């Protein structure tokens, strides 16, 4: 069971890295002239989307670490 949780943790950490990289790419490609109908830069929306994804995946990773630690404490 612990091996499965560790594999899941590694996968979720990969999603965190992916979200960070995509957010940085959107930041690097920011063009102030490329705006939507509300006057907000399109890349800003992508940056926000990736930030919320990163936070979500980090919360899942923290929960998995807590489960692994608590499970390890009760195993002994």
mmCIF file of the N, C-alpha and C atoms, coordinates in Angstrom:
data_MODEL
# 
_entry.id   MODEL 
# 
loop_
_atom_site.group_PDB 
_atom_site.id 
_atom_site.type_symbol 
_atom_site.label_atom_id 
_atom_site.label_alt_id 
_atom_site.label_comp_id 
_atom_site.label_asym_id 
_atom_site.label_entity_id 
_atom_site.label_seq_id 
_atom_site.pdbx_PDB_ins_code 
_atom_site.Cartn_x 
_atom_site.Cartn_y 
_atom_site.Cartn_z 
_atom_site.occupancy 
_atom_site.B_iso_or_equiv 
_atom_site.pdbx_formal_charge 
_atom_site.auth_seq_id 
_atom_site.auth_comp_id 
_atom_site.auth_asym_id 
_atom_site.auth_atom_id 
_atom_site.pdbx_PDB_model_num 
ATOM 1   N N  . UNK A 1 1  ? 0.829   -1.201 0.000   1.00 0.00 ? 1  UNK A N  1 
ATOM 2   C CA . UNK A 1 1  ? 0.000   0.000  0.000   1.00 0.00 ? 1  UNK A CA 1 
ATOM 3   C C  . UNK A 1 1  ? 0.867   1.256  0.000   1.00 0.00 ? 1  UNK A C  1 
ATOM 4   N N  . UNK A 1 2  ? 1.932   1.220  0.803   1.00 0.00 ? 2  UNK A N  1 
ATOM 5   C CA . UNK A 1 2  ? 2.805   2.395  0.869   1.00 0.00 ? 2  UNK A CA 1 
ATOM 6   C C  . UNK A 1 2  ? 3.475   2.645  -0.478  1.00 0.00 ? 2  UNK A C  1 
ATOM 7   N N  . UNK A 1 3  ? 3.831   1.586  -1.186  1.00 0.00 ? 3  UNK A N  1 
ATOM 8   C CA . UNK A 1 3  ? 4.471   1.755  -2.499  1.00 0.00 ? 3  UNK A CA 1 
ATOM 9   C C  . UNK A 1 3  ? 3.507   2.430  -3.479  1.00 0.00 ? 3  UNK A C  1 
ATOM 10  N N  . UNK A 1 4  ? 2.253   2.054  -3.422  1.00 0.00 ? 4  UNK A N  1 
ATOM 11  C CA . UNK A 1 4  ? 1.250   2.671  -4.290  1.00 0.00 ? 4  UNK A CA 1 
ATOM 12  C C  . UNK A 1 4  ? 1.088   4.157  -3.967  1.00 0.00 ? 4  UNK A C  1 
ATOM 13  N N  . UNK A 1 5  ? 1.092   4.492  -2.687  1.00 0.00 ? 5  UNK A N  1 
ATOM 14  C CA . UNK A 1 5  ? 0.974   5.897  -2.286  1.00 0.00 ? 5  UNK A CA 1 
ATOM 15  C C  . UNK A 1 5  ? 2.200   6.705  -2.719  1.00 0.00 ? 5  UNK A C  1 
ATOM 16  N N  . UNK A 1 6  ? 3.371   6.096  -2.638  1.00 0.00 ? 6  UNK A N  1 
ATOM 17  C CA . UNK A 1 6  ? 4.594   6.798  -3.049  1.00 0.00 ? 6  UNK A CA 1 
ATOM 18  C C  . UNK A 1 6  ? 4.599   7.019  -4.561  1.00 0.00 ? 6  UNK A C  1 
ATOM 19  N N  . UNK A 1 7  ? 4.134   6.032  -5.314  1.00 0.00 ? 7  UNK A N  1 
ATOM 20  C CA . UNK A 1 7  ? 4.032   6.206  -6.769  1.00 0.00 ? 7  UNK A CA 1 
ATOM 21  C C  . UNK A 1 7  ? 3.041   7.317  -7.095  1.00 0.00 ? 7  UNK A C  1 
ATOM 22  N N  . UNK A 1 8  ? 1.901   7.331  -6.403  1.00 0.00 ? 8  UNK A N  1 
ATOM 23  C CA . UNK A 1 8  ? 0.919   8.400  -6.611  1.00 0.00 ? 8  UNK A CA 1 
ATOM 24  C C  . UNK A 1 8  ? 1.519   9.760  -6.256  1.00 0.00 ? 8  UNK A C  1 
ATOM 25  N N  . UNK A 1 9  ? 2.301   9.814  -5.191  1.00 0.00 ? 9  UNK A N  1 
ATOM 26  C CA . UNK A 1 9  ? 2.949   11.066 -4.783  1.00 0.00 ? 9  UNK A CA 1 
ATOM 27  C C  . UNK A 1 9  ? 3.911   11.555 -5.859  1.00 0.00 ? 9  UNK A C  1 
ATOM 28  N N  . UNK A 1 10 ? 4.677   10.661 -6.439  1.00 0.00 ? 10 UNK A N  1 
ATOM 29  C CA . UNK A 1 10 ? 5.624   11.043 -7.484  1.00 0.00 ? 10 UNK A CA 1 
ATOM 30  C C  . UNK A 1 10 ? 4.875   11.576 -8.713  1.00 0.00 ? 10 UNK A C  1 
ATOM 31  N N  . UNK A 1 11 ? 3.770   10.934 -9.056  1.00 0.00 ? 11 UNK A N  1 
ATOM 32  C CA . UNK A 1 11 ? 2.972   11.396 -10.200 1.00 0.00 ? 11 UNK A CA 1 
ATOM 33  C C  . UNK A 1 11 ? 2.413   12.794 -9.929  1.00 0.00 ? 11 UNK A C  1 
ATOM 34  N N  . UNK A 1 12 ? 1.879   13.007 -8.732  1.00 0.00 ? 12 UNK A N  1 
ATOM 35  C CA . UNK A 1 12 ? 1.313   14.316 -8.384  1.00 0.00 ? 12 UNK A CA 1 
ATOM 36  C C  . UNK A 1 12 ? 2.405   15.377 -8.364  1.00 0.00 ? 12 UNK A C  1 
ATOM 37  N N  . UNK A 1 13 ? 3.602   15.029 -7.885  1.00 0.00 ? 13 UNK A N  1 
ATOM 38  C CA . UNK A 1 13 ? 4.706   15.988 -7.904  1.00 0.00 ? 13 UNK A CA 1 
ATOM 39  C C  . UNK A 1 13 ? 5.079   16.349 -9.340  1.00 0.00 ? 13 UNK A C  1 
ATOM 40  N N  . UNK A 1 14 ? 4.958   15.395 -10.252 1.00 0.00 ? 14 UNK A N  1 
ATOM 41  C CA . UNK A 1 14 ? 5.177   15.691 -11.670 1.00 0.00 ? 14 UNK A CA 1 
ATOM 42  C C  . UNK A 1 14 ? 4.162   16.690 -12.189 1.00 0.00 ? 14 UNK A C  1 
ATOM 43  N N  . UNK A 1 15 ? 2.894   16.542 -11.761 1.00 0.00 ? 15 UNK A N  1 
ATOM 44  C CA . UNK A 1 15 ? 1.861   17.500 -12.150 1.00 0.00 ? 15 UNK A CA 1 
ATOM 45  C C  . UNK A 1 15 ? 2.169   18.892 -11.605 1.00 0.00 ? 15 UNK A C  1 
ATOM 46  N N  . UNK A 1 16 ? 2.733   18.964 -10.411 1.00 0.00 ? 16 UNK A N  1 
ATOM 47  C CA . UNK A 1 16 ? 3.111   20.261 -9.838  1.00 0.00 ? 16 UNK A CA 1 
ATOM 48  C C  . UNK A 1 16 ? 4.171   20.921 -10.712 1.00 0.00 ? 16 UNK A C  1 
ATOM 49  N N  . UNK A 1 17 ? 5.187   20.165 -11.072 1.00 0.00 ? 17 UNK A N  1 
ATOM 50  C CA . UNK A 1 17 ? 6.258   20.710 -11.908 1.00 0.00 ? 17 UNK A CA 1 
ATOM 51  C C  . UNK A 1 17 ? 5.701   21.147 -13.269 1.00 0.00 ? 17 UNK A C  1 
ATOM 52  N N  . UNK A 1 18 ? 4.822   20.329 -13.848 1.00 0.00 ? 18 UNK A N  1 
ATOM 53  C CA . UNK A 1 18 ? 4.202   20.669 -15.129 1.00 0.00 ? 18 UNK A CA 1 
ATOM 54  C C  . UNK A 1 18 ? 3.433   21.989 -15.026 1.00 0.00 ? 18 UNK A C  1 
ATOM 55  N N  . UNK A 1 19 ? 2.675   22.161 -13.944 1.00 0.00 ? 19 UNK A N  1 
ATOM 56  C CA . UNK A 1 19 ? 1.896   23.386 -13.760 1.00 0.00 ? 19 UNK A CA 1 
ATOM 57  C C  . UNK A 1 19 ? 2.799   24.602 -13.612 1.00 0.00 ? 19 UNK A C  1 
ATOM 58  N N  . UNK A 1 20 ? 3.892   24.442 -12.894 1.00 0.00 ? 20 UNK A N  1 
ATOM 59  C CA . UNK A 1 20 ? 4.832   25.557 -12.722 1.00 0.00 ? 20 UNK A CA 1 
ATOM 60  C C  . UNK A 1 20 ? 5.445   25.945 -14.067 1.00 0.00 ? 20 UNK A C  1 
ATOM 61  N N  . UNK A 1 21 ? 5.869   24.945 -14.832 1.00 0.00 ? 21 UNK A N  1 
ATOM 62  C CA . UNK A 1 21 ? 6.504   25.222 -16.125 1.00 0.00 ? 21 UNK A CA 1 
ATOM 63  C C  . UNK A 1 21 ? 5.520   25.891 -17.082 1.00 0.00 ? 21 UNK A C  1 
ATOM 64  N N  . UNK A 1 22 ? 4.282   25.390 -17.140 1.00 0.00 ? 22 UNK A N  1 
ATOM 65  C CA . UNK A 1 22 ? 3.275   25.996 -18.020 1.00 0.00 ? 22 UNK A CA 1 
ATOM 66  C C  . UNK A 1 22 ? 2.968   27.429 -17.581 1.00 0.00 ? 22 UNK A C  1 
ATOM 67  N N  . UNK A 1 23 ? 2.920   27.674 -16.277 1.00 0.00 ? 23 UNK A N  1 
ATOM 68  C CA . UNK A 1 23 ? 2.689   29.033 -15.787 1.00 0.00 ? 23 UNK A CA 1 
ATOM 69  C C  . UNK A 1 23 ? 3.820   29.969 -16.147 1.00 0.00 ? 23 UNK A C  1 
ATOM 70  N N  . UNK A 1 24 ? 5.051   29.469 -16.048 1.00 0.00 ? 24 UNK A N  1 
ATOM 71  C CA . UNK A 1 24 ? 6.201   30.289 -16.424 1.00 0.00 ? 24 UNK A CA 1 
ATOM 72  C C  . UNK A 1 24 ? 6.236   30.554 -17.923 1.00 0.00 ? 24 UNK A C  1 
ATOM 73  N N  . UNK A 1 25 ? 5.822   29.575 -18.724 1.00 0.00 ? 25 UNK A N  1 
ATOM 74  C CA . UNK A 1 25 ? 5.752   29.794 -20.167 1.00 0.00 ? 25 UNK A CA 1 
ATOM 75  C C  . UNK A 1 25 ? 4.724   30.872 -20.500 1.00 0.00 ? 25 UNK A C  1 
ATOM 76  N N  . UNK A 1 26 ? 3.577   30.833 -19.835 1.00 0.00 ? 26 UNK A N  1 
ATOM 77  C CA . UNK A 1 26 ? 2.554   31.856 -20.072 1.00 0.00 ? 26 UNK A CA 1 
ATOM 78  C C  . UNK A 1 26 ? 3.067   33.226 -19.654 1.00 0.00 ? 26 UNK A C  1 
ATOM 79  N N  . UNK A 1 27 ? 3.833   33.266 -18.571 1.00 0.00 ? 27 UNK A N  1 
ATOM 80  C CA . UNK A 1 27 ? 4.402   34.533 -18.113 1.00 0.00 ? 27 UNK A CA 1 
ATOM 81  C C  . UNK A 1 27 ? 5.419   35.052 -19.128 1.00 0.00 ? 27 UNK A C  1 
ATOM 82  N N  . UNK A 1 28 ? 6.228   34.146 -19.680 1.00 0.00 ? 28 UNK A N  1 
ATOM 83  C CA . UNK A 1 28 ? 7.255   34.556 -20.640 1.00 0.00 ? 28 UNK A CA 1 
ATOM 84  C C  . UNK A 1 28 ? 6.642   35.056 -21.949 1.00 0.00 ? 28 UNK A C  1 
ATOM 85  N N  . UNK A 1 29 ? 5.483   34.507 -22.321 1.00 0.00 ? 29 UNK A N  1 
ATOM 86  C CA . UNK A 1 29 ? 4.838   34.880 -23.577 1.00 0.00 ? 29 UNK A CA 1 
ATOM 87  C C  . UNK A 1 29 ? 3.835   36.016 -23.400 1.00 0.00 ? 29 UNK A C  1 
ATOM 88  N N  . UNK A 1 30 ? 3.872   36.694 -22.277 1.00 0.00 ? 30 UNK A N  1 
ATOM 89  C CA . UNK A 1 30 ? 2.893   37.738 -22.009 1.00 0.00 ? 30 UNK A CA 1 
ATOM 90  C C  . UNK A 1 30 ? 3.036   38.887 -23.002 1.00 0.00 ? 30 UNK A C  1 
ATOM 91  N N  . UNK A 1 31 ? 1.939   39.178 -23.690 1.00 0.00 ? 31 UNK A N  1 
ATOM 92  C CA . UNK A 1 31 ? 1.896   40.273 -24.654 1.00 0.00 ? 31 UNK A CA 1 
ATOM 93  C C  . UNK A 1 31 ? 0.793   41.235 -24.211 1.00 0.00 ? 31 UNK A C  1 
ATOM 94  N N  . UNK A 1 32 ? 1.150   42.457 -23.810 1.00 0.00 ? 32 UNK A N  1 
ATOM 95  C CA . UNK A 1 32 ? 0.139   43.390 -23.320 1.00 0.00 ? 32 UNK A CA 1 
ATOM 96  C C  . UNK A 1 32 ? -0.906  43.765 -24.363 1.00 0.00 ? 32 UNK A C  1 
ATOM 97  N N  . UNK A 1 33 ? -0.613  43.550 -25.631 1.00 0.00 ? 33 UNK A N  1 
ATOM 98  C CA . UNK A 1 33 ? -1.563  43.903 -26.688 1.00 0.00 ? 33 UNK A CA 1 
ATOM 99  C C  . UNK A 1 33 ? -2.563  42.789 -26.983 1.00 0.00 ? 33 UNK A C  1 
ATOM 100 N N  . UNK A 1 34 ? -2.280  41.578 -26.528 1.00 0.00 ? 34 UNK A N  1 
ATOM 101 C CA . UNK A 1 34 ? -3.177  40.440 -26.749 1.00 0.00 ? 34 UNK A CA 1 
ATOM 102 C C  . UNK A 1 34 ? -4.144  40.352 -25.569 1.00 0.00 ? 34 UNK A C  1 
ATOM 103 N N  . UNK A 1 35 ? -5.266  41.040 -25.690 1.00 0.00 ? 35 UNK A N  1 
ATOM 104 C CA . UNK A 1 35 ? -6.229  41.110 -24.587 1.00 0.00 ? 35 UNK A CA 1 
ATOM 105 C C  . UNK A 1 35 ? -7.557  40.492 -25.011 1.00 0.00 ? 35 UNK A C  1 
ATOM 106 N N  . UNK A 1 36 ? -8.356  40.096 -24.015 1.00 0.00 ? 36 UNK A N  1 
ATOM 107 C CA . UNK A 1 36 ? -9.687  39.574 -24.308 1.00 0.00 ? 36 UNK A CA 1 
ATOM 108 C C  . UNK A 1 36 ? -10.691 40.726 -24.325 1.00 0.00 ? 36 UNK A C  1 
ATOM 109 N N  . UNK A 1 37 ? -11.972 40.398 -24.368 1.00 0.00 ? 37 UNK A N  1 
ATOM 110 C CA . UNK A 1 37 ? -13.007 41.436 -24.471 1.00 0.00 ? 37 UNK A CA 1 
ATOM 111 C C  . UNK A 1 37 ? -13.098 42.322 -23.228 1.00 0.00 ? 37 UNK A C  1 
ATOM 112 N N  . UNK A 1 38 ? -12.544 41.863 -22.101 1.00 0.00 ? 38 UNK A N  1 
ATOM 113 C CA . UNK A 1 38 ? -12.561 42.654 -20.868 1.00 0.00 ? 38 UNK A CA 1 
ATOM 114 C C  . UNK A 1 38 ? -11.295 43.484 -20.683 1.00 0.00 ? 38 UNK A C  1 
ATOM 115 N N  . UNK A 1 39 ? -10.369 43.379 -21.629 1.00 0.00 ? 39 UNK A N  1 
ATOM 116 C CA . UNK A 1 39 ? -9.124  44.131 -21.527 1.00 0.00 ? 39 UNK A CA 1 
ATOM 117 C C  . UNK A 1 39 ? -8.061  43.440 -20.691 1.00 0.00 ? 39 UNK A C  1 
ATOM 118 N N  . UNK A 1 40 ? -8.267  42.183 -20.365 1.00 0.00 ? 40 UNK A N  1 
ATOM 119 C CA . UNK A 1 40 ? -7.312  41.416 -19.563 1.00 0.00 ? 40 UNK A CA 1 
ATOM 120 C C  . UNK A 1 40 ? -6.417  40.615 -20.507 1.00 0.00 ? 40 UNK A C  1 
ATOM 121 N N  . UNK A 1 41 ? -5.094  40.668 -20.314 1.00 0.00 ? 41 UNK A N  1 
ATOM 122 C CA . UNK A 1 41 ? -4.212  39.877 -21.186 1.00 0.00 ? 41 UNK A CA 1 
ATOM 123 C C  . UNK A 1 41 ? -4.556  38.386 -21.125 1.00 0.00 ? 41 UNK A C  1 
ATOM 124 N N  . UNK A 1 42 ? -4.574  37.738 -22.283 1.00 0.00 ? 42 UNK A N  1 
ATOM 125 C CA . UNK A 1 42 ? -4.949  36.320 -22.364 1.00 0.00 ? 42 UNK A CA 1 
ATOM 126 C C  . UNK A 1 42 ? -3.981  35.440 -21.575 1.00 0.00 ? 42 UNK A C  1 
ATOM 127 N N  . UNK A 1 43 ? -2.700  35.764 -21.600 1.00 0.00 ? 43 UNK A N  1 
ATOM 128 C CA . UNK A 1 43 ? -1.737  34.936 -20.885 1.00 0.00 ? 43 UNK A CA 1 
ATOM 129 C C  . UNK A 1 43 ? -1.932  35.035 -19.372 1.00 0.00 ? 43 UNK A C  1 
ATOM 130 N N  . UNK A 1 44 ? -2.521  36.131 -18.904 1.00 0.00 ? 44 UNK A N  1 
ATOM 131 C CA . UNK A 1 44 ? -2.792  36.260 -17.470 1.00 0.00 ? 44 UNK A CA 1 
ATOM 132 C C  . UNK A 1 44 ? -3.805  35.211 -17.025 1.00 0.00 ? 44 UNK A C  1 
ATOM 133 N N  . UNK A 1 45 ? -4.792  34.944 -17.857 1.00 0.00 ? 45 UNK A N  1 
ATOM 134 C CA . UNK A 1 45 ? -5.761  33.900 -17.542 1.00 0.00 ? 45 UNK A CA 1 
ATOM 135 C C  . UNK A 1 45 ? -5.101  32.540 -17.448 1.00 0.00 ? 45 UNK A C  1 
ATOM 136 N N  . UNK A 1 46 ? -4.167  32.267 -18.364 1.00 0.00 ? 46 UNK A N  1 
ATOM 137 C CA . UNK A 1 46 ? -3.444  30.983 -18.332 1.00 0.00 ? 46 UNK A CA 1 
ATOM 138 C C  . UNK A 1 46 ? -2.568  30.900 -17.093 1.00 0.00 ? 46 UNK A C  1 
ATOM 139 N N  . UNK A 1 47 ? -1.932  32.017 -16.718 1.00 0.00 ? 47 UNK A N  1 
ATOM 140 C CA . UNK A 1 47 ? -1.106  32.037 -15.517 1.00 0.00 ? 47 UNK A CA 1 
ATOM 141 C C  . UNK A 1 47 ? -1.944  31.708 -14.287 1.00 0.00 ? 47 UNK A C  1 
ATOM 142 N N  . UNK A 1 48 ? -3.121  32.318 -14.191 1.00 0.00 ? 48 UNK A N  1 
ATOM 143 C CA . UNK A 1 48 ? -4.001  32.059 -13.049 1.00 0.00 ? 48 UNK A CA 1 
ATOM 144 C C  . UNK A 1 48 ? -4.476  30.614 -13.043 1.00 0.00 ? 48 UNK A C  1 
ATOM 145 N N  . UNK A 1 49 ? -4.813  30.099 -14.203 1.00 0.00 ? 49 UNK A N  1 
ATOM 146 C CA . UNK A 1 49 ? -5.266  28.711 -14.300 1.00 0.00 ? 49 UNK A CA 1 
ATOM 147 C C  . UNK A 1 49 ? -4.170  27.761 -13.822 1.00 0.00 ? 49 UNK A C  1 
ATOM 148 N N  . UNK A 1 50 ? -2.944  27.995 -14.242 1.00 0.00 ? 50 UNK A N  1 
ATOM 149 C CA . UNK A 1 50 ? -1.834  27.128 -13.842 1.00 0.00 ? 50 UNK A CA 1 
ATOM 150 C C  . UNK A 1 50 ? -1.503  27.298 -12.358 1.00 0.00 ? 50 UNK A C  1 
ATOM 151 N N  . UNK A 1 51 ? -1.675  28.516 -11.819 1.00 0.00 ? 51 UNK A N  1 
ATOM 152 C CA . UNK A 1 51 ? -1.425  28.719 -10.391 1.00 0.00 ? 51 UNK A CA 1 
ATOM 153 C C  . UNK A 1 51 ? -2.412  27.911 -9.556  1.00 0.00 ? 51 UNK A C  1 
ATOM 154 N N  . UNK A 1 52 ? -3.694  27.951 -9.934  1.00 0.00 ? 52 UNK A N  1 
ATOM 155 C CA . UNK A 1 52 ? -4.688  27.192 -9.177  1.00 0.00 ? 52 UNK A CA 1 
ATOM 156 C C  . UNK A 1 52 ? -4.456  25.689 -9.332  1.00 0.00 ? 52 UNK A C  1 
ATOM 157 N N  . UNK A 1 53 ? -4.026  25.251 -10.506 1.00 0.00 ? 53 UNK A N  1 
ATOM 158 C CA . UNK A 1 53 ? -3.711  23.837 -10.699 1.00 0.00 ? 53 UNK A CA 1 
ATOM 159 C C  . UNK A 1 53 ? -2.540  23.438 -9.813  1.00 0.00 ? 53 UNK A C  1 
ATOM 160 N N  . UNK A 1 54 ? -1.521  24.296 -9.742  1.00 0.00 ? 54 UNK A N  1 
ATOM 161 C CA . UNK A 1 54 ? -0.356  24.003 -8.908  1.00 0.00 ? 54 UNK A CA 1 
ATOM 162 C C  . UNK A 1 54 ? -0.750  23.886 -7.441  1.00 0.00 ? 54 UNK A C  1 
ATOM 163 N N  . UNK A 1 55 ? -1.568  24.808 -6.979  1.00 0.00 ? 55 UNK A N  1 
ATOM 164 C CA . UNK A 1 55 ? -2.008  24.778 -5.579  1.00 0.00 ? 55 UNK A CA 1 
ATOM 165 C C  . UNK A 1 55 ? -2.809  23.504 -5.304  1.00 0.00 ? 55 UNK A C  1 
ATOM 166 N N  . UNK A 1 56 ? -3.664  23.133 -6.248  1.00 0.00 ? 56 UNK A N  1 
ATOM 167 C CA . UNK A 1 56 ? -4.473  21.919 -6.092  1.00 0.00 ? 56 UNK A CA 1 
ATOM 168 C C  . UNK A 1 56 ? -3.576  20.686 -5.993  1.00 0.00 ? 56 UNK A C  1 
ATOM 169 N N  . UNK A 1 57 ? -2.607  20.575 -6.897  1.00 0.00 ? 57 UNK A N  1 
ATOM 170 C CA . UNK A 1 57 ? -1.725  19.413 -6.891  1.00 0.00 ? 57 UNK A CA 1 
ATOM 171 C C  . UNK A 1 57 ? -0.820  19.394 -5.663  1.00 0.00 ? 57 UNK A C  1 
ATOM 172 N N  . UNK A 1 58 ? -0.402  20.563 -5.200  1.00 0.00 ? 58 UNK A N  1 
ATOM 173 C CA . UNK A 1 58 ? 0.404   20.604 -3.983  1.00 0.00 ? 58 UNK A CA 1 
ATOM 174 C C  . UNK A 1 58 ? -0.413  20.160 -2.774  1.00 0.00 ? 58 UNK A C  1 
ATOM 175 N N  . UNK A 1 59 ? -1.673  20.538 -2.715  1.00 0.00 ? 59 UNK A N  1 
ATOM 176 C CA . UNK A 1 59 ? -2.535  20.098 -1.610  1.00 0.00 ? 59 UNK A CA 1 
ATOM 177 C C  . UNK A 1 59 ? -2.712  18.585 -1.635  1.00 0.00 ? 59 UNK A C  1 
ATOM 178 N N  . UNK A 1 60 ? -2.871  18.033 -2.827  1.00 0.00 ? 60 UNK A N  1 
ATOM 179 C CA . UNK A 1 60 ? -2.988  16.575 -2.943  1.00 0.00 ? 60 UNK A CA 1 
ATOM 180 C C  . UNK A 1 60 ? -1.689  15.909 -2.495  1.00 0.00 ? 60 UNK A C  1 
ATOM 181 N N  . UNK A 1 61 ? -0.550  16.481 -2.884  1.00 0.00 ? 61 UNK A N  1 
ATOM 182 C CA . UNK A 1 61 ? 0.742   15.917 -2.493  1.00 0.00 ? 61 UNK A CA 1 
ATOM 183 C C  . UNK A 1 61 ? 0.931   15.969 -0.975  1.00 0.00 ? 61 UNK A C  1 
ATOM 184 N N  . UNK A 1 62 ? 0.548   17.065 -0.361  1.00 0.00 ? 62 UNK A N  1 
ATOM 185 C CA . UNK A 1 62 ? 0.663   17.178 1.100   1.00 0.00 ? 62 UNK A CA 1 
ATOM 186 C C  . UNK A 1 62 ? -0.231  16.143 1.783   1.00 0.00 ? 62 UNK A C  1 
ATOM 187 N N  . UNK A 1 63 ? -1.439  15.950 1.253   1.00 0.00 ? 63 UNK A N  1 
ATOM 188 C CA . UNK A 1 63 ? -2.336  14.956 1.825   1.00 0.00 ? 63 UNK A CA 1 
ATOM 189 C C  . UNK A 1 63 ? -1.747  13.555 1.686   1.00 0.00 ? 63 UNK A C  1 
ATOM 190 N N  . UNK A 1 64 ? -1.148  13.253 0.538   1.00 0.00 ? 64 UNK A N  1 
ATOM 191 C CA . UNK A 1 64 ? -0.521  11.945 0.362   1.00 0.00 ? 64 UNK A CA 1 
ATOM 192 C C  . UNK A 1 64 ? 0.645   11.742 1.320   1.00 0.00 ? 64 UNK A C  1 
ATOM 193 N N  . UNK A 1 65 ? 1.458   12.770 1.505   1.00 0.00 ? 65 UNK A N  1 
ATOM 194 C CA . UNK A 1 65 ? 2.570   12.670 2.463   1.00 0.00 ? 65 UNK A CA 1 
ATOM 195 C C  . UNK A 1 65 ? 2.035   12.428 3.870   1.00 0.00 ? 65 UNK A C  1 
ATOM 196 N N  . UNK A 1 66 ? 0.966   13.136 4.236   1.00 0.00 ? 66 UNK A N  1 
ATOM 197 C CA . UNK A 1 66 ? 0.378   12.933 5.569   1.00 0.00 ? 66 UNK A CA 1 
ATOM 198 C C  . UNK A 1 66 ? -0.138  11.508 5.722   1.00 0.00 ? 66 UNK A C  1 
ATOM 199 N N  . UNK A 1 67 ? -0.770  10.982 4.692   1.00 0.00 ? 67 UNK A N  1 
ATOM 200 C CA . UNK A 1 67 ? -1.269  9.603  4.757   1.00 0.00 ? 67 UNK A CA 1 
ATOM 201 C C  . UNK A 1 67 ? -0.116  8.617  4.890   1.00 0.00 ? 67 UNK A C  1 
ATOM 202 N N  . UNK A 1 68 ? 0.961   8.852  4.140   1.00 0.00 ? 68 UNK A N  1 
ATOM 203 C CA . UNK A 1 68 ? 2.128   7.970  4.220   1.00 0.00 ? 68 UNK A CA 1 
ATOM 204 C C  . UNK A 1 68 ? 2.743   8.018  5.612   1.00 0.00 ? 68 UNK A C  1 
ATOM 205 N N  . UNK A 1 69 ? 2.881   9.219  6.161   1.00 0.00 ? 69 UNK A N  1 
ATOM 206 C CA . UNK A 1 69 ? 3.491   9.363  7.493   1.00 0.00 ? 69 UNK A CA 1 
ATOM 207 C C  . UNK A 1 69 ? 2.612   8.730  8.560   1.00 0.00 ? 69 UNK A C  1 
ATOM 208 N N  . UNK A 1 70 ? 1.327   9.011  8.518   1.00 0.00 ? 70 UNK A N  1 
ATOM 209 C CA . UNK A 1 70 ? 0.405   8.456  9.524   1.00 0.00 ? 70 UNK A CA 1 
ATOM 210 C C  . UNK A 1 70 ? 0.341   6.932  9.377   1.00 0.00 ? 70 UNK A C  1 
ATOM 211 N N  . UNK A 1 71 ? 0.295   6.462  8.146   1.00 0.00 ? 71 UNK A N  1 
ATOM 212 C CA . UNK A 1 71 ? 0.274   5.014  7.928   1.00 0.00 ? 71 UNK A CA 1 
ATOM 213 C C  . UNK A 1 71 ? 1.550   4.349  8.418   1.00 0.00 ? 71 UNK A C  1 
ATOM 214 N N  . UNK A 1 72 ? 2.677   5.009  8.258   1.00 0.00 ? 72 UNK A N  1 
ATOM 215 C CA . UNK A 1 72 ? 3.942   4.482  8.750   1.00 0.00 ? 72 UNK A CA 1 
ATOM 216 C C  . UNK A 1 72 ? 4.016   4.465  10.264  1.00 0.00 ? 72 UNK A C  1 
ATOM 217 N N  . UNK A 1 73 ? 3.384   5.442  10.889  1.00 0.00 ? 73 UNK A N  1 
ATOM 218 C CA . UNK A 1 73 ? 3.397   5.506  12.349  1.00 0.00 ? 73 UNK A CA 1 
ATOM 219 C C  . UNK A 1 73 ? 2.567   4.380  12.962  1.00 0.00 ? 73 UNK A C  1 
ATOM 220 N N  . UNK A 1 74 ? 1.470   4.025  12.294  1.00 0.00 ? 74 UNK A N  1 
ATOM 221 C CA . UNK A 1 74 ? 0.610   2.962  12.810  1.00 0.00 ? 74 UNK A CA 1 
ATOM 222 C C  . UNK A 1 74 ? 1.095   1.580  12.419  1.00 0.00 ? 74 UNK A C  1 
ATOM 223 N N  . UNK A 1 75 ? 1.992   1.500  11.434  1.00 0.00 ? 75 UNK A N  1 
ATOM 224 C CA . UNK A 1 75 ? 2.486   0.201  10.995  1.00 0.00 ? 75 UNK A CA 1 
ATOM 225 C C  . UNK A 1 75 ? 3.443   -0.412 12.006  1.00 0.00 ? 75 UNK A C  1 
ATOM 226 N N  . UNK A 1 76 ? 4.100   0.431  12.780  1.00 0.00 ? 76 UNK A N  1 
ATOM 227 C CA . UNK A 1 76 ? 5.073   -0.094 13.757  1.00 0.00 ? 76 UNK A CA 1 
ATOM 228 C C  . UNK A 1 76 ? 4.457   -0.339 15.052  1.00 0.00 ? 76 UNK A C  1 
# 
